[in-house]
Amino acid sequence: MNLRNQWPVLPIVAGLASGLLTGCGTESGGGAPGGSGVVVGMSDDVLATDPASGYDPGSWLLFNNVFQSLLSFPKGATEPQPDAAESCGFSDTATRTYTCTLRDGLAFSNGEPLTSKDVKFSFDRMLKINDADGPAVMFPTLEEVRTPDDRTVVFRLNTADATFPSKIASGAGSIVDHRSYDAEGLREDGKAVGSGPYKLDSYGNDRAVFSVNEHYKGTASPRNSGVTLEFFHGDQNALKKALRDAEVDVAYRGLTAEALTDVEKADRGGSGGIQVVEGSSAEVQHLVFNMEDPVAGKLGVRKAIAHLLDREALIHDVYEGTATPLYSIVPAGVAGHNTAFFDTYGARPSKARAAEALAEEGVSGKVKLTLWSTPSRYGPATDQELKTIAGQLNASGLFDADVKSVPFAQYEKDIAAGKYGVYVKGWVPDYPDADNFTGPFFGEGNVLDNNYDNPTITESLLPRTAAQSDRGATDEEFGRIQDIVAEDVPVLPVWQAKQYAVVQDGVYGLEYCLDASTVFRFWELAKS
């Protein structure tokens, strides 16, 4: 997901999680359709209710529950399936014409019918508004949307894009009512009209209230009567207190390891009713190298750092087991993943191989290096992480590394201006396809701003993967991309996150809300 809008899945104490996982979030009675309402607390915010604008995890959480897309990701799946559509598919071998047939009888939460006109309106509107904080950037290949009849939508692409189904299955594919939205401007009244399983009853600074949409027709079956989102605006202590006092049923996104320890200690004298549910995640974090920097631009320096990074120690010391070491740019659990950095540099640090890489580059003496960080955008432990990495480099005797941390707004400006040689970036995917971990980083319009361009990747491998509608047939090309990146080291993968939610006893279904699709499914939550 757009890096500037990425909010982290924050780490939780591993020992606590392992001690509380028994029975957590599993089916155990209760939760019949139309059951109790569920209160979910988050430390971050929903920044937009208009899908032409929001491009952050909080906003997409709202979109995925209030709006329908033509396709969606079923729980635990990474391949999109029909949702508002009855069927979809490429109608040409060049993967440049994509046709969907809508379900019969679709309606918005206001009772108005949903037809192909609304689908075309939604995409045309998003692209025309082209909001700086919106998802239009995901659709550079979309040339035209046609509607031969009320139930048929035809997307014409200007180039092959086999990932188009995954893109429209995301929050970016949200369908809005053409009667309720301005074709040229954003809706700013905090309201929303969609055809998803829930309707937005109210939205304010501190909470958003959702109820089941009686007009919904799709694949979800709500197991509660509604959901209330409570916003804690980054105040982890307030979220911790609300969880401890049972004012929220679920704490999602925002409790640190320290906060969870405090909650667990406070609960020891009680019923033991706070539980931790662990899920998979495709969120990743990398060190990024400016290829034009006089120090980090040297291949031997980058390879030396790759030989010295001890991910296992980092995960243990800083993240306490709440992440996993990442050895390639495509994370585990996403089709096409390989272990290119493990194969090239190994799992254990090697001073000898690092020294050899520097010698081959003609570098002598200690390498003076600054690792640039930002204190909270990619998690509250980011500064500590970078200091730990600097310590690993310095312990080898080959580097003289330090860490500087600056506020995120300044951080982004300085990266764009090329002022940093080594810096940290995190990434939450828009959709669970290897393309979303390669195209944005190494294709046209590189979002990392690190001046890396490899023609084999940009001119051959990425276009070939984009043209392949059978995503399983792209593994070889994506493997080759990962191998090239491991050899060139424009980025150094560090870790892959795990997802956690903390729940009160008697709340079920969380295991269906925490997977690589990043879709938090309100309809799976049940409360006895």
Buried (B, 14 or more C-beta within 10 A) or exposed (E): BBBBBBBBBBBBBBEBBEEBBEEBBEEEEBBEEEBBBBBBBBBBBBBBBBBBBBBBBBBBBBBBBBBBBBBBBBBEBBBBBBBBBBEBEBEEEEBBBBBBBBBEEBBBBBEBBBBBBBBBBBBBBBBEBEBEBBBBBBBBBBEEBEBEEBBBBBBBBEEBBBBBBBBBBBBBBBBBBBEBBEEEEBBEEBBBBBBBBBBBEEBEEEBBBBBBBEBBBBBBEBBBBBBBBBBBEBEBBBBBBBBBEEBBBBBBBBBBBBBBBBBBEBBEEEEEEBBBBBBBBBBBBBBBBBBEBEBBBBBBBBBBBBBBBBBEBBBEEBBBBBBBBBBBBBBBBBBBBBBBBBEBBEEEBBBEBBBBBBEEBEBEEBBEBBBBBBBBBBBBBBBBBBBBBBBBBBEBEBBBBEBEBBEEEEBBEBBEEBBBBBBBBBBBBBBBBBBBBBBBBBBEEBBBBBBBBBEEBBEBBBBBBBBBBEBEEBBEBBBBBBBBBBEBBBBBBBBBBBBBBBBBBBBBBBBBBBBBBBBBBBBBBBBE
